[in-house]
């Protein structure tokens, strides 16, 4: 899990492009984040769950 746990691999992670600016946001927590941040509420995307299963 430690190799996969980050905001960018979470189902709540959003990337928005507005006026030439890219923002990264957590839709669950409601604030800006960065792809490499980690929080305890992490819920991995399905593709990440599959990758985690292969590496165990």
Protein Blocks (a to p, Z undefined) as FASTA:
>chain_A
ZZmgcfklpfkbccddeehiacdddfknopacdfkbccfkbccdfklmmmmmmmZZ
